[in-house]
Amino acid sequence: MTERQLFLGGYVPFPSGHYAGAWRHPYSTRDWLGRDFLHQTARTLEAAKFDLAFIPETVSHNPDFTRHGHSNSIKHDPAQVAGQIAAVTTHLGVGVTLSTSFNEPYNLARTLLSLDHLSGGRVAWNVIQSHGPGNYLNFPHVEELSGAELYDRGDEYVEAVLALWRAWEADALVQDQESGLFADPARITVPDYRGKYLAVRGPLNLPPSPQTHPVIIQAGDSQRGRTFGARWGDVIFAIERTRADMQAKKDDLKGKARAAGRDADRIRLFAAVQPIIGETKEIALARRDFLRTRITPESGVRFFSHFARVDLAGVDLDARYVDVIEERATDGQTESRAIVQLDELLGARRDRVTIAEAGVEFSTSELTPQVVGTGEEIAEELAAYFTSGAADGFLITPTHFPGVVRGVRPRRRAAPAAPRGVPHRVHGHHTAREPGAGMTTRTDTDLELTSRWGGRLAATFTPGTGDSAVLLLHGFLSDRRAGGRFDRLADEYSALGHAVLRIDLSGFGSSEGDVVDADRLLDDAHTALDHLDALGLTRQILHGQSLGSAIALRVAPLRPRVATLVLTGALTGAGNGDAPYPFLDDEQLAAWYRDEDVRLRVDGSLTRTHVVVNRQRPKLGATGTQEELLGAVGVPVLVIHGDTGDQEEALAAVTAAGEHLLPAGSRVVVIPGATHTFYESQDAVAALVTDWVSEHVPAAAPGSA
Ligand SMILES: Cc1cc2nc3c(=O)[nH]c(=O)nc-3n(C[C@H](O)[C@H](O)[C@H](O)COP(=O)(O)O)c2cc1C
């Protein structure tokens, strides 16, 4: 039931990221120090549906970098930055870089777990091992390590941090007011971690966060660094010049992950890319040329010199690059990544360019691949990259902030169709927000509702033009974006004038609830419909996918304002009693029958790593006949099935057997080639939904609400 989903991360530049001229761009902000810059960045990324804001880190001062305004010339404490970003967002993951070299495991584990709690479980830790004398000078008591030993210590460090994060069992915080037991000491272990390099006793004074503990990011590139990343990383960042190089890195990482006994498919590889967007390809190319002019020759040479580790002080800027390298670089240095890859990038020009030109070339993106074109061209290119399997997502490194949207009025246009096999939001919400590529016309507001059972529900509301609204109910292991499918549907419903409300069902996404519980799911749907009632949106559509369809069928008979149901991958059958969820493996099944919590991994979200089920909790559709279920619904239902995959075939057969029980005017449609998730059939679903809803709930004219 889980699907491969494309992730997007955005680099938070300070005051430049991989493009050394960022702060000199005419649109660039000058406010690097106040919180407005961070809030604006955070809101921009969240509105564009990014999964992650990435905050880099360094703890050394480089006079050249400071002189020229390169990356790290200004550097706030990353944890403080993370707190600011988390405070003004509700979905965005917050990736914060902290070094294992200079922080005690206790302090780092606590800082990150606190952030994870305070953000509702949205934090990721980019694990770095700092090296080089520049860093160590600020920490004279720390023994300087290098190479493999740095990572050996890193292994211990992560072990210690994880031990601290896992010291409290999930249910250790009891808060039983009757008995007076606040937290149960028997459910809190003392890690007492002792390694070769470090020791920490613990535990922290903190229970697990909503996602248990932060997600781990790693970006090692050396063989030892990759082994480290493959052992610990949930997400790996990589800068590779070509797709083939990225694929090779992914294969290597997967091999190393398997060798470490991990499920290699769980690791997500983010390829760093630098998009340069124009209204036309020509404008984009001209923009790229313009960006180069913002890097002075001196600045470019300094930046390059640092990464190539070649002393270029006093070099003649007009000297040929090849001559300078021959004269100044040792053999070891010419084999450095910076020089080898710059040589590749320069190609035939290598022998002709001056050291200044080479430095500027390097400094436009620090060898991060540039993608130059219109928004649509860039989206196509990234989609092809993703579909090839070489990367699971992208870390977008912007050239400058706030970016080219400033001063340009976006065109209003329906979002283009998604390339086949790629979640729509890749195309419809990210690059499409740039000028020239169209722009979604929706304005979403995130809100919190309190469900009837008392828990907090995360929701997104999109206003409509009249008195009609749709409630979107997602499937199992999913959330209110449904991996982009509900973004697409929100576009469709919104374009018809309907308001759109989507909720993370309790136990899923960012909503509260530790364990999936049918009674609560029904409460959630009622709460959402109550909210629509309160807004005066009295002509309601219930749209459910899979689990959401089962909820819709049970709630509809009690809601007189629901005018129609749209169900995809629908569960229309009779109750199946105590049967376990169909996708549990043997170990999970055994735990299920022992009445223990069964944790099911969620792959499509950075806000929740697991959904928990337990046999003791009420299960949706445990009892009742198909006749009772379908006979209770009094409004026409559109049931959409696919014909591909065992699961969907079986569900379609159940609906076919009970089709005669559906209310008058209902319709059952099978989309050829569609699987249970409908990822690849979103256009077909959208077309059916549009026709059905236009007929059954025509949107009122604007202002009639
Ligand atoms: C996208 C990306 C972001 C990175 N961010 C940081 C950072 O913020 N701070 C840092 O010291 N190193 C950062 N690194 C460097 C890596 O942690 C790592 O040291 C580098 O890729 C070299 O790998 P190695 O240590 O195995 O030689 C980053 C690397 C990549 C690819």
The ligand as an SDF file (V2000), in Angstrom:
LIG
                    3D

 31 33  0  0  0  0  0  0  0  0999 V2000
   24.2740   18.2620    0.2730 C   0  0  0  0  0  0  0  0  0  0  0  0
   25.3950   18.2090    1.2580 C   0  0  0  0  0  0  0  0  0  0  0  0
   25.3430   18.9960    2.3980 C   0  0  0  0  0  0  0  0  0  0  0  0
   26.3900   18.9930    3.3240 C   0  0  0  0  0  0  0  0  0  0  0  0
   26.3160   19.7970    4.4190 N   0  0  0  0  0  0  0  0  0  0  0  0
   27.3730   19.8850    5.2610 C   0  0  0  0  0  0  0  0  0  0  0  0
   27.3550   20.7950    6.3580 C   0  0  0  0  0  0  0  0  0  0  0  0
   26.3790   21.5110    6.5810 O   0  0  0  0  0  0  0  0  0  0  0  0
   28.4540   20.8670    7.1460 N   0  0  0  0  0  0  0  0  0  0  0  0
   29.5730   20.0940    6.9320 C   0  0  0  0  0  0  0  0  0  0  0  0
   30.5400   20.2220    7.6730 O   0  0  0  0  0  0  0  0  0  0  0  0
   29.5960   19.1950    5.9120 N   0  0  0  0  0  0  0  0  0  0  0  0
   28.5430   19.0890    5.0690 C   0  0  0  0  0  0  0  0  0  0  0  0
   28.5880   18.2160    4.0050 N   0  0  0  0  0  0  0  0  0  0  0  0
   29.7850   17.3790    3.8180 C   0  0  0  0  0  0  0  0  0  0  0  0
   29.5490   15.9130    4.1870 C   0  0  0  0  0  0  0  0  0  0  0  0
   29.1180   15.7870    5.5210 O   0  0  0  0  0  0  0  0  0  0  0  0
   30.8150   15.0780    3.9690 C   0  0  0  0  0  0  0  0  0  0  0  0
   31.8080   15.4370    4.8810 O   0  0  0  0  0  0  0  0  0  0  0  0
   31.3610   15.2430    2.5720 C   0  0  0  0  0  0  0  0  0  0  0  0
   30.4000   14.8300    1.6340 O   0  0  0  0  0  0  0  0  0  0  0  0
   32.6550   14.4390    2.3620 C   0  0  0  0  0  0  0  0  0  0  0  0
   32.4730   13.0860    2.6870 O   0  0  0  0  0  0  0  0  0  0  0  0
   33.5610   12.2940    3.5470 P   0  0  0  0  0  0  0  0  0  0  0  0
   33.5040   12.8610    4.9320 O   0  0  0  0  0  0  0  0  0  0  0  0
   33.1320   10.8690    3.5100 O   0  0  0  0  0  0  0  0  0  0  0  0
   34.8790   12.5340    2.8870 O   0  0  0  0  0  0  0  0  0  0  0  0
   27.5340   18.1830    3.0950 C   0  0  0  0  0  0  0  0  0  0  0  0
   27.5720   17.3800    1.9520 C   0  0  0  0  0  0  0  0  0  0  0  0
   26.5260   17.3790    1.0400 C   0  0  0  0  0  0  0  0  0  0  0  0
   26.6060   16.5040   -0.1700 C   0  0  0  0  0  0  0  0  0  0  0  0
  1  2  1  0
  2  3  1  0
  2 30  2  0
  3  4  2  0
  4  5  1  0
  4 28  1  0
  5  6  2  0
  6  7  1  0
  6 13  1  0
  7  8  2  0
  7  9  1  0
  9 10  1  0
 10 11  2  0
 10 12  1  0
 12 13  2  0
 13 14  1  0
 14 15  1  0
 14 28  1  0
 15 16  1  0
 16 17  1  0
 16 18  1  0
 18 19  1  0
 18 20  1  0
 20 21  1  0
 20 22  1  0
 22 23  1  0
 23 24  1  0
 24 25  2  0
 24 26  1  0
 24 27  1  0
 28 29  2  0
 29 30  1  0
 30 31  1  0
M  END
$$$$
